[in-house]
C-alpha cells in the first residue's frame, strides 16, 4: 500500500535496514495510523 517491496519490509523488521522518517510517514499514511501510535509522544497536561 505504501509502495515498497516485500523485501524492504523484511529488512526493516529484521534490523538489516533502518527506515527513514519519510518512509515511516508513507507507511503510516498507507495504514492510516496516527503518528502518536508509532512514535509514542505523550502530551503533557497544562495546569
N, CA, C, O and CB atoms as a CASP TS submission, in Angstrom:
PFRMAT TS
TARGET T0000
AUTHOR 0000-0000-0000
METHOD Language model
MODEL 1
PARENT N/A
ATOM      1  N   UNK     1       0.812  -1.202   0.000  1.00  0.00           N
ATOM      2  CA  UNK     1       0.000   0.000   0.000  1.00  0.00           C
ATOM      3  C   UNK     1       0.859   1.272   0.000  1.00  0.00           C
ATOM      4  O   UNK     1       0.465   2.307  -0.537  1.00  0.00           O
ATOM      5  CB  UNK     1      -0.926  -0.005   1.204  1.00  0.00           C
ATOM      6  N   UNK     2       2.034   1.168   0.612  1.00  0.00           N
ATOM      7  CA  UNK     2       2.918   2.330   0.656  1.00  0.00           C
ATOM      8  C   UNK     2       3.878   2.361  -0.523  1.00  0.00           C
ATOM      9  O   UNK     2       4.579   3.352  -0.729  1.00  0.00           O
ATOM     10  CB  UNK     2       3.700   2.341   1.951  1.00  0.00           C
ATOM     11  N   UNK     3       3.914   1.275  -1.304  1.00  0.00           N
ATOM     12  CA  UNK     3       4.730   1.250  -2.497  1.00  0.00           C
ATOM     13  C   UNK     3       6.127   0.674  -2.339  1.00  0.00           C
ATOM     14  O   UNK     3       6.973   0.870  -3.212  1.00  0.00           O
ATOM     15  CB  UNK     3       4.842   2.592  -3.005  1.00  0.00           C
ATOM     16  N   UNK     4       6.386  -0.029  -1.249  1.00  0.00           N
ATOM     17  CA  UNK     4       7.691  -0.636  -1.033  1.00  0.00           C
ATOM     18  C   UNK     4       7.624  -2.126  -1.336  1.00  0.00           C
ATOM     19  O   UNK     4       6.553  -2.732  -1.336  1.00  0.00           O
ATOM     20  CB  UNK     4       8.174  -0.397   0.411  1.00  0.00           C
ATOM     21  N   UNK     5       8.786  -2.696  -1.590  1.00  0.00           N
ATOM     22  CA  UNK     5       8.839  -4.137  -1.870  1.00  0.00           C
ATOM     23  C   UNK     5       8.727  -4.930  -0.568  1.00  0.00           C
ATOM     24  O   UNK     5       9.001  -4.427   0.522  1.00  0.00           O
ATOM     25  CB  UNK     5      10.152  -4.505  -2.614  1.00  0.00           C
ATOM     26  N   UNK     6       8.323  -6.156  -0.721  1.00  0.00           N
ATOM     27  CA  UNK     6       8.213  -7.051   0.435  1.00  0.00           C
ATOM     28  C   UNK     6       9.569  -7.219   1.116  1.00  0.00           C
ATOM     29  O   UNK     6       9.642  -7.296   2.343  1.00  0.00           O
ATOM     30  CB  UNK     6       7.660  -8.425   0.005  1.00  0.00           C
ATOM     31  N   UNK     7      10.634  -7.274   0.333  1.00  0.00           N
ATOM     32  CA  UNK     7      11.967  -7.446   0.915  1.00  0.00           C
ATOM     33  C   UNK     7      12.379  -6.225   1.744  1.00  0.00           C
ATOM     34  O   UNK     7      13.106  -6.363   2.729  1.00  0.00           O
ATOM     35  CB  UNK     7      12.998  -7.699  -0.194  1.00  0.00           C
ATOM     36  N   UNK     8      11.920  -5.033   1.352  1.00  0.00           N
ATOM     37  CA  UNK     8      12.219  -3.815   2.119  1.00  0.00           C
ATOM     38  C   UNK     8      11.618  -3.929   3.518  1.00  0.00           C
ATOM     39  O   UNK     8      12.285  -3.628   4.508  1.00  0.00           O
ATOM     40  CB  UNK     8      11.670  -2.548   1.391  1.00  0.00           C
ATOM     41  N   UNK     9      10.363  -4.362   3.601  1.00  0.00           N
ATOM     42  CA  UNK     9       9.714  -4.532   4.903  1.00  0.00           C
ATOM     43  C   UNK     9      10.428  -5.582   5.736  1.00  0.00           C
ATOM     44  O   UNK     9      10.608  -5.408   6.941  1.00  0.00           O
ATOM     45  CB  UNK     9       8.245  -4.917   4.724  1.00  0.00           C
ATOM     46  N   UNK    10      10.834  -6.669   5.099  1.00  0.00           N
ATOM     47  CA  UNK    10      11.534  -7.742   5.805  1.00  0.00           C
ATOM     48  C   UNK    10      12.857  -7.239   6.376  1.00  0.00           C
ATOM     49  O   UNK    10      13.207  -7.560   7.512  1.00  0.00           O
ATOM     50  CB  UNK    10      11.781  -8.936   4.865  1.00  0.00           C
ATOM     51  N   UNK    11      13.590  -6.452   5.591  1.00  0.00           N
ATOM     52  CA  UNK    11      14.862  -5.915   6.071  1.00  0.00           C
ATOM     53  C   UNK    11      14.664  -4.960   7.245  1.00  0.00           C
ATOM     54  O   UNK    11      15.494  -4.929   8.153  1.00  0.00           O
ATOM     55  CB  UNK    11      15.590  -5.201   4.940  1.00  0.00           C
ATOM     56  N   UNK    12      13.608  -4.199   7.245  1.00  0.00           N
ATOM     57  CA  UNK    12      13.308  -3.317   8.374  1.00  0.00           C
ATOM     58  C   UNK    12      12.989  -4.159   9.608  1.00  0.00           C
ATOM     59  O   UNK    12      13.521  -3.916  10.691  1.00  0.00           O
ATOM     60  CB  UNK    12      12.123  -2.367   8.036  1.00  0.00           C
ATOM     61  N   UNK    13      12.121  -5.144   9.434  1.00  0.00           N
ATOM     62  CA  UNK    13      11.690  -5.979  10.556  1.00  0.00           C
ATOM     63  C   UNK    13      12.829  -6.785  11.163  1.00  0.00           C
ATOM     64  O   UNK    13      12.827  -7.040  12.368  1.00  0.00           O
ATOM     65  CB  UNK    13      10.598  -6.915  10.107  1.00  0.00           C
ATOM     66  N   UNK    14      13.796  -7.186  10.356  1.00  0.00           N
ATOM     67  CA  UNK    14      14.906  -7.993  10.858  1.00  0.00           C
ATOM     68  C   UNK    14      16.102  -7.158  11.291  1.00  0.00           C
ATOM     69  O   UNK    14      17.107  -7.705  11.744  1.00  0.00           O
ATOM     70  CB  UNK    14      15.337  -8.973   9.807  1.00  0.00           C
ATOM     71  N   UNK    15      16.006  -5.842  11.158  1.00  0.00           N
ATOM     72  CA  UNK    15      17.076  -4.963  11.597  1.00  0.00           C
ATOM     73  C   UNK    15      18.223  -4.818  10.612  1.00  0.00           C
ATOM     74  O   UNK    15      19.269  -4.268  10.956  1.00  0.00           O
ATOM     75  CB  UNK    15      17.606  -5.450  12.877  1.00  0.00           C
ATOM     76  N   UNK    16      18.042  -5.301   9.403  1.00  0.00           N
ATOM     77  CA  UNK    16      19.093  -5.180   8.389  1.00  0.00           C
ATOM     78  C   UNK    16      19.085  -3.812   7.725  1.00  0.00           C
ATOM     79  O   UNK    16      20.057  -3.431   7.072  1.00  0.00           O
ATOM     80  CB  UNK    16      18.932  -6.261   7.335  1.00  0.00           C
ATOM     81  N   UNK    17      18.007  -3.081   7.888  1.00  0.00           N
ATOM     82  CA  UNK    17      17.865  -1.768   7.263  1.00  0.00           C
ATOM     83  C   UNK    17      17.173  -0.841   8.263  1.00  0.00           C
ATOM     84  O   UNK    17      16.257  -1.245   8.979  1.00  0.00           O
ATOM     85  CB  UNK    17      17.056  -1.857   5.916  1.00  0.00           C
ATOM     86  N   UNK    18      17.631   0.403   8.294  1.00  0.00           N
ATOM     87  CA  UNK    18      16.960   1.426   9.094  1.00  0.00           C
ATOM     88  C   UNK    18      15.975   2.166   8.195  1.00  0.00           C
ATOM     89  O   UNK    18      16.268   2.446   7.033  1.00  0.00           O
ATOM     90  CB  UNK    18      17.992   2.419   9.737  1.00  0.00           C
ATOM     91  N   UNK    19      14.830   2.471   8.736  1.00  0.00           N
ATOM     92  CA  UNK    19      13.811   3.173   7.964  1.00  0.00           C
ATOM     93  C   UNK    19      13.999   4.679   8.127  1.00  0.00           C
ATOM     94  O   UNK    19      14.305   5.158   9.218  1.00  0.00           O
ATOM     95  CB  UNK    19      12.386   2.745   8.409  1.00  0.00           C
ATOM     96  N   UNK    20      13.816   5.404   7.059  1.00  0.00           N
ATOM     97  CA  UNK    20      13.898   6.865   7.138  1.00  0.00           C
ATOM     98  C   UNK    20      12.572   7.407   7.652  1.00  0.00           C
ATOM     99  O   UNK    20      11.542   6.735   7.591  1.00  0.00           O
ATOM    100  CB  UNK    20      14.249   7.487   5.751  1.00  0.00           C
ATOM    101  N   UNK    21      12.615   8.608   8.149  1.00  0.00           N
ATOM    102  CA  UNK    21      11.392   9.264   8.637  1.00  0.00           C
ATOM    103  C   UNK    21      10.382   9.403   7.500  1.00  0.00           C
ATOM    104  O   UNK    21       9.188   9.185   7.701  1.00  0.00           O
ATOM    105  CB  UNK    21      11.717  10.658   9.242  1.00  0.00           C
ATOM    106  N   UNK    22      10.852   9.762   6.319  1.00  0.00           N
ATOM    107  CA  UNK    22       9.940   9.936   5.182  1.00  0.00           C
ATOM    108  C   UNK    22       9.236   8.632   4.826  1.00  0.00           C
ATOM    109  O   UNK    22       8.038   8.630   4.540  1.00  0.00           O
ATOM    110  CB  UNK    22      10.702  10.463   3.964  1.00  0.00           C
ATOM    111  N   UNK    23       9.973   7.523   4.842  1.00  0.00           N
ATOM    112  CA  UNK    23       9.351   6.241   4.534  1.00  0.00           C
ATOM    113  C   UNK    23       8.428   5.785   5.655  1.00  0.00           C
ATOM    114  O   UNK    23       7.402   5.156   5.394  1.00  0.00           O
ATOM    115  CB  UNK    23      10.416   5.188   4.279  1.00  0.00           C
ATOM    116  N   UNK    24       8.779   6.096   6.896  1.00  0.00           N
ATOM    117  CA  UNK    24       7.895   5.790   8.015  1.00  0.00           C
ATOM    118  C   UNK    24       6.577   6.542   7.866  1.00  0.00           C
ATOM    119  O   UNK    24       5.512   5.985   8.135  1.00  0.00           O
ATOM    120  CB  UNK    24       8.568   6.146   9.353  1.00  0.00           C
ATOM    121  N   UNK    25       6.638   7.783   7.445  1.00  0.00           N
ATOM    122  CA  UNK    25       5.434   8.582   7.226  1.00  0.00           C
ATOM    123  C   UNK    25       4.591   7.975   6.108  1.00  0.00           C
ATOM    124  O   UNK    25       3.367   7.912   6.224  1.00  0.00           O
ATOM    125  CB  UNK    25       5.804  10.040   6.888  1.00  0.00           C
ATOM    126  N   UNK    26       5.228   7.530   5.031  1.00  0.00           N
ATOM    127  CA  UNK    26       4.491   6.894   3.932  1.00  0.00           C
ATOM    128  C   UNK    26       3.751   5.648   4.405  1.00  0.00           C
ATOM    129  O   UNK    26       2.603   5.419   4.023  1.00  0.00           O
ATOM    130  CB  UNK    26       5.447   6.529   2.790  1.00  0.00           C
ATOM    131  N   UNK    27       4.408   4.848   5.235  1.00  0.00           N
ATOM    132  CA  UNK    27       3.774   3.637   5.754  1.00  0.00           C
ATOM    133  C   UNK    27       2.622   3.996   6.687  1.00  0.00           C
ATOM    134  O   UNK    27       1.559   3.379   6.615  1.00  0.00           O
ATOM    135  CB  UNK    27       4.804   2.759   6.491  1.00  0.00           C
ATOM    136  N   UNK    28       2.814   4.985   7.562  1.00  0.00           N
ATOM    137  CA  UNK    28       1.741   5.408   8.476  1.00  0.00           C
ATOM    138  C   UNK    28       0.544   5.934   7.691  1.00  0.00           C
ATOM    139  O   UNK    28      -0.599   5.636   8.037  1.00  0.00           O
ATOM    140  CB  UNK    28       2.252   6.492   9.453  1.00  0.00           C
ATOM    141  N   UNK    29       0.791   6.710   6.643  1.00  0.00           N
ATOM    142  CA  UNK    29      -0.304   7.228   5.828  1.00  0.00           C
ATOM    143  C   UNK    29      -1.042   6.094   5.125  1.00  0.00           C
ATOM    144  O   UNK    29      -2.272   6.099   5.060  1.00  0.00           O
ATOM    145  CB  UNK    29       0.224   8.235   4.797  1.00  0.00           C
ATOM    146  N   UNK    30      -0.301   5.123   4.600  1.00  0.00           N
ATOM    147  CA  UNK    30      -0.932   3.997   3.907  1.00  0.00           C
ATOM    148  C   UNK    30      -1.794   3.170   4.852  1.00  0.00           C
ATOM    149  O   UNK    30      -2.850   2.670   4.465  1.00  0.00           O
ATOM    150  CB  UNK    30       0.132   3.108   3.264  1.00  0.00           C
ATOM    151  N   UNK    31      -1.340   3.031   6.090  1.00  0.00           N
ATOM    152  CA  UNK    31      -2.083   2.242   7.080  1.00  0.00           C
ATOM    153  C   UNK    31      -3.085   3.067   7.879  1.00  0.00           C
ATOM    154  O   UNK    31      -3.836   2.538   8.699  1.00  0.00           O
ATOM    155  CB  UNK    31      -1.118   1.579   8.029  1.00  0.00           C
ATOM    156  N   UNK    32      -3.082   4.382   7.622  1.00  0.00           N
ATOM    157  CA  UNK    32      -3.961   5.312   8.347  1.00  0.00           C
ATOM    158  C   UNK    32      -3.756   5.207   9.858  1.00  0.00           C
ATOM    159  O   UNK    32      -4.703   5.093  10.636  1.00  0.00           O
ATOM    160  CB  UNK    32      -5.435   5.037   8.000  1.00  0.00           C
ATOM    161  N   UNK    33      -2.465   5.250  10.241  1.00  0.00           N
ATOM    162  CA  UNK    33      -2.076   5.164  11.640  1.00  0.00           C
ATOM    163  C   UNK    33      -1.666   6.550  12.110  1.00  0.00           C
ATOM    164  O   UNK    33      -0.947   7.262  11.408  1.00  0.00           O
ATOM    165  CB  UNK    33      -0.923   4.137  11.847  1.00  0.00           C
ATOM    166  N   UNK    34      -2.117   6.930  13.285  1.00  0.00           N
ATOM    167  CA  UNK    34      -1.757   8.213  13.876  1.00  0.00           C
ATOM    168  C   UNK    34      -0.281   8.167  14.300  1.00  0.00           C
ATOM    169  O   UNK    34       0.152   7.186  14.904  1.00  0.00           O
ATOM    170  CB  UNK    34      -2.684   8.546  15.097  1.00  0.00           C
ATOM    171  N   UNK    35       0.492   9.210  13.991  1.00  0.00           N
ATOM    172  CA  UNK    35       1.907   9.210  14.378  1.00  0.00           C
ATOM    173  C   UNK    35       2.151   8.974  15.867  1.00  0.00           C
ATOM    174  O   UNK    35       3.162   8.373  16.232  1.00  0.00           O
ATOM    175  CB  UNK    35       2.526  10.510  13.987  1.00  0.00           C
ATOM    176  N   UNK    36       1.252   9.432  16.727  1.00  0.00           N
ATOM    177  CA  UNK    36       1.412   9.203  18.167  1.00  0.00           C
ATOM    178  C   UNK    36       1.402   7.720  18.512  1.00  0.00           C
ATOM    179  O   UNK    36       2.025   7.314  19.494  1.00  0.00           O
ATOM    180  CB  UNK    36       0.310   9.915  18.937  1.00  0.00           C
ATOM    181  N   UNK    37       0.715   6.913  17.734  1.00  0.00           N
ATOM    182  CA  UNK    37       0.691   5.474  17.985  1.00  0.00           C
ATOM    183  C   UNK    37       2.039   4.833  17.703  1.00  0.00           C
ATOM    184  O   UNK    37       2.403   3.849  18.348  1.00  0.00           O
ATOM    185  CB  UNK    37      -0.380   4.811  17.142  1.00  0.00           C
ATOM    186  N   UNK    38       2.778   5.374  16.753  1.00  0.00           N
ATOM    187  CA  UNK    38       4.070   4.811  16.376  1.00  0.00           C
ATOM    188  C   UNK    38       5.203   5.427  17.190  1.00  0.00           C
ATOM    189  O   UNK    38       6.051   4.716  17.731  1.00  0.00           O
ATOM    190  CB  UNK    38       4.323   5.020  14.887  1.00  0.00           C
ATOM    191  N   UNK    39       5.206   6.735  17.269  1.00  0.00           N
ATOM    192  CA  UNK    39       6.305   7.445  17.912  1.00  0.00           C
ATOM    193  C   UNK    39       6.143   7.440  19.426  1.00  0.00           C
ATOM    194  O   UNK    39       7.135   7.371  20.152  1.00  0.00           O
ATOM    195  CB  UNK    39       6.388   8.882  17.394  1.00  0.00           C
ATOM    196  N   UNK    40       4.912   7.510  19.912  1.00  0.00           N
ATOM    197  CA  UNK    40       4.645   7.387  21.335  1.00  0.00           C
ATOM    198  C   UNK    40       4.892   8.633  22.155  1.00  0.00           C
ATOM    199  O   UNK    40       5.231   8.541  23.335  1.00  0.00           O
ATOM    200  CB  UNK    40       5.453   6.311  21.877  1.00  0.00           C
ATOM    201  N   UNK    41       4.730   9.796  21.552  1.00  0.00           N
ATOM    202  CA  UNK    41       4.856  11.013  22.343  1.00  0.00           C
ATOM    203  C   UNK    41       3.671  11.136  23.290  1.00  0.00           C
ATOM    204  O   UNK    41       2.535  10.829  22.930  1.00  0.00           O
ATOM    205  CB  UNK    41       4.954  12.254  21.430  1.00  0.00           C
ATOM    206  N   UNK    42       3.955  11.586  24.492  1.00  0.00           N
ATOM    207  CA  UNK    42       2.910  11.792  25.485  1.00  0.00           C
ATOM    208  C   UNK    42       2.705  13.289  25.621  1.00  0.00           C
ATOM    209  O   UNK    42       3.645  14.038  25.889  1.00  0.00           O
ATOM    210  CB  UNK    42       3.277  11.135  26.863  1.00  0.00           C
ATOM    211  N   UNK    43       1.478  13.708  25.436  1.00  0.00           N
ATOM    212  CA  UNK    43       1.167  15.121  25.567  1.00  0.00           C
ATOM    213  C   UNK    43       1.013  15.452  27.049  1.00  0.00           C
ATOM    214  O   UNK    43       0.311  14.752  27.779  1.00  0.00           O
ATOM    215  CB  UNK    43      -0.121  15.488  24.773  1.00  0.00           C
ATOM    216  N   UNK    44       1.670  16.520  27.484  1.00  0.00           N
ATOM    217  CA  UNK    44       1.559  16.912  28.882  1.00  0.00           C
ATOM    218  C   UNK    44       0.321  17.754  29.079  1.00  0.00           C
ATOM    219  O   UNK    44      -0.084  18.502  28.188  1.00  0.00           O
ATOM    220  CB  UNK    44       2.806  17.675  29.341  1.00  0.00           C
ATOM    221  N   UNK    45      -0.276  17.633  30.242  1.00  0.00           N
ATOM    222  CA  UNK    45      -1.444  18.435  30.585  1.00  0.00           C
ATOM    223  C   UNK    45      -1.005  19.763  31.140  1.00  0.00           C
ATOM    224  O   UNK    45      -0.134  19.827  32.007  1.00  0.00           O
ATOM    225  CB  UNK    45      -2.340  17.706  31.589  1.00  0.00           C
ATOM    226  N   UNK    46      -1.601  20.819  30.645  1.00  0.00           N
ATOM    227  CA  UNK    46      -1.282  22.145  31.160  1.00  0.00           C
ATOM    228  C   UNK    46      -2.185  22.442  32.333  1.00  0.00           C
ATOM    229  O   UNK    46      -3.382  22.157  32.294  1.00  0.00           O
ATOM    230  CB  UNK    46      -1.430  23.227  30.066  1.00  0.00           C
ATOM    231  N   UNK    47      -1.613  23.014  33.379  1.00  0.00           N
ATOM    232  CA  UNK    47      -2.397  23.331  34.593  1.00  0.00           C
ATOM    233  C   UNK    47      -2.814  24.756  34.588  1.00  0.00           C
ATOM    234  O   UNK    47      -3.477  25.208  35.522  1.00  0.00           O
ATOM    235  CB  UNK    47      -1.606  23.039  35.859  1.00  0.00           C
TER
END
